[in-house]
Amino acid sequence: QVQLVESGGGLVQAGGSLRLSCVASGSISSIIAMGWHRQAPGKQRELVASIRSSGWTNYADSVQGRFTISRDNAKRTLYLQMNSLKPEDTAVYYCNSGWSYGTGPWGQGTQVTVSS
């Protein structure tokens, strides 16, 4: 089974940007859909964005217009470009296969902290 490792998180001021990366241990070409999820303290994990191999994308209303998901099959990498960050975006971010929910094992994630 392909293992996914997230990176790119950090501490940023409100209005700033970060780009998250999710590198796979093997090919992701056959993975039809992949997504980014996040979990804030005391809250359930939620889907942030997902992308199909066809290029179709899906975003949570709270990040629409600010975040962009993309994938590079040749580099075995899923990305999440996050702009205009808000304090409410603070969470641990995870990548996983699947369109609406994660269908594989969860990794350790990467922490994103947005200060006001």
Stockholm file with secondary structure:
# STOCKHOLM 1.0

chainA/1-116         QVQLVESGGGLVQAGGSLRLSCVASGSISSIIAMGWHRQAPGKQRELVASIRSSGWTNYADSVQGRFTISRDNAKRTLYLQMNSLKPEDTAVYYCNSGWSYGTGPWGQGTQVTVSS
#=GR chainA/1-116 SS CCCEEEECCEEEETTCCEEEEEEESSCCTTCCEEEEEEECTTSCCEEEEEEETTSCEEECTTTTTTEEEEEEGGGTEEEEEECSCCGGGCEEEEEEECSSSCCSCCCCCEEEEEEC
#=GC SS_cons         CCCEEEECCEEEETTCCEEEEEEESSCCTTCCEEEEEEECTTSCCEEEEEEETTSCEEECTTTTTTEEEEEEGGGTEEEEEECSCCGGGCEEEEEEECSSSCCSCCCCCEEEEEEC
//
